[in-house]
């Protein structure tokens, strides 16, 4: 395939702005998807992806398109995840492209979620092609939105494609724009092999399927390859493309996008961002940008029913086959019994894993409050890695505690700057830079402790900027900090699974709010339930859930016994979702109450 | 022995809190409804699982007093022909104040009705209006007087508590009003906002506020104390009676004895094997259609095994003051309560006691009945 006839592109869009529908239309218009195969949101394969409208795994689909100039082009659509938790994965997917469609709802305008990814695309020198979608709606304002794109993002939108993925309007124009505007790939087919891994997953028939972008050279079935970062060697079993179904084509050359399978057993061995080269004629340097992805947020996952422990372990093993950024190891809690300490890329990633475990594997879970990894130096000089409040040694054994800091870039319209500044200050941030990108757009760069981000920073940023702020961050370093363990006691007994590590200045407030929030979540029981928050031995807050006084059906009418009795049986069934701690029944939400605590204003 | 419940699913208008099956008259299915009941009865009389004599009959609704005295007389006659009425049979009829004439009441009495249950609900006229009732306090007093005049010596009055805005002093005043009428029996129930009712919607939209659970509990206990000291025994969670006036039909439900339901939306309990619950659909057209083709309109809701029967016997029996007889339980199920439900008894250690051969809750623990009883499920 001649490089002049290849276009590699991805689609960037805000949730609900029609990315999946447009992708479906492109597949249909190019005949990639037959009518029979049409399902909505073809690329979002997981039930969860479809429901939430988020993409978790990248996909790459090859479309064959005969342009108006009569020539046939190969268009590789690379679908990327769209959340800050996955920004590294997104950056690698974008690195596989030369261009990106920026899909914007013509009545909603530019929204924040798209911005972080657009900036990533611009940083990587991608050609951004604006598409104004939902142009058929009466509320569409293409002119205003065009101006907005130019103003906010700073790209020329005068030739933006007007489209309606729903009616099919503008789909041809979109395809033409891809051919015309997205640059062709460059790269030397004769040079030593360099292929970028931008995703991989485990398939029970194929083994690990690795998505790659050929930068230089050619890869063929039977080649001996080396993964430069993993330093492992394999034999290529299959080389192909998705069109949209897996198709073996024997080889891929510079500029092309496709997949390989090799003797790779687990996804952990095919890391996103790694470079594939030949064993015999290796490239001298790997492609830039590779990072070892490490979980940054940890929480405990426990089966509600302790009898489900083995099922949970099996389920986690299966999930981790496909998700190398998810880690787990056994831990146990006095309150919750046997479970696992799990690591995630962020809160969304945590929610996704939790939901998949519950949904796809049928295990009911208790999730404990998320935490980051602290570095604790003991008085003896040992350095401990603490990923759970319960592993924090007693005060007298601690020389110092350090917490991870990140460098956060927030892009925000002018009018919300004040709000974002005070949020960052409240979150113990240190300002590094404040820069006007345009007359109405500002970039704030802050050093922030990661544990503040983990709690509710992202949600609050979105709320106070009405969704217009975008967040991107990178890890910085560890810094000494004044941190303490906040313990929660239920009827006088400390519940280990509810402990938190918090900054000393915030402990008082968080303790009070947490106790109050838990009171909302804990249903009345047959006796009074006292919730106390304490630091060391000192109680700083107390709330009481009053004893249940009334739970009775007055009357059964006309002998209809069945209906009410079944309701009670169902209630009893529902109670099994609660965790018995001592003699108190705690619902699942109580363990995550800290995430619902609102900061003072 | 058998009890029979006849459901009369017609009302002059629907009350805002009611989620029982009933439709407003005039209604095209009203005129020949008694005829359908007769047909239904004939069909049931041929089923071997129902064996007379009948020791209680209950006309419930809806508003059974929409039927004429001769309708009632004819139905009772058919029941007698089909199953035989016991000599001491209890025959109850629900009636609404404000719709009853002396002649009508005399007619019911002459037809054989010997127990009248009046839907008084409250003596607060404003609340009556708010609940969508069509009568006022004066109608209630009048109805009681007429009933006595017609010869009813066994009167039951409905009393609703936990009404919107109702304070404890207001409830005490309410009880005084009721006691002045000296009925033999009270049905007392706290107002509940069922989701699919106008009241439910009003509570959801905060147009109406019901008393909180503290006030509900206090009202329940206030009623208990006041009525018990006035000589009424709190014989079941929602029922009080003077000596010998406990409603036999009501106790049949809680003692898990057989009852046959006739009419659309009526429920039955049949004691073949470990028991079977049946019901006819809440659908007048379907009821009509089934009987047109001489098909039994009842469908089986659930069939019990020994374990579920034991649990249900406790669920029902523990609602009564008398409680569940250890001996009767053992005779029926071949095991004692304690060995059948060891973990439930541990869980309920301080609440459930065995006294004089009966397992029972104390009346104040009835407030948590729905919670406590789940120990047996």
Interface residues (C-beta under 8 A of the other chain):
Chain A: X524 X526 X548 X549 X550 X551 X552 X553 X554 X555 X556 X557 X558 X559 X560 X561 X562 X565 X568 X569 X571 X572 X575
Chain B: X5 X7 X20 X60 X187 X188 X189 X190 X192 X213 X214 X216 X217 X220 X237 X238 X253 X259 X261 X265 X266 X267 X268 X269 X277 X279 X301 X302 X312 X315 X316 X366 X367 X368 X369 X370 X371 X372 X373 X374 X377
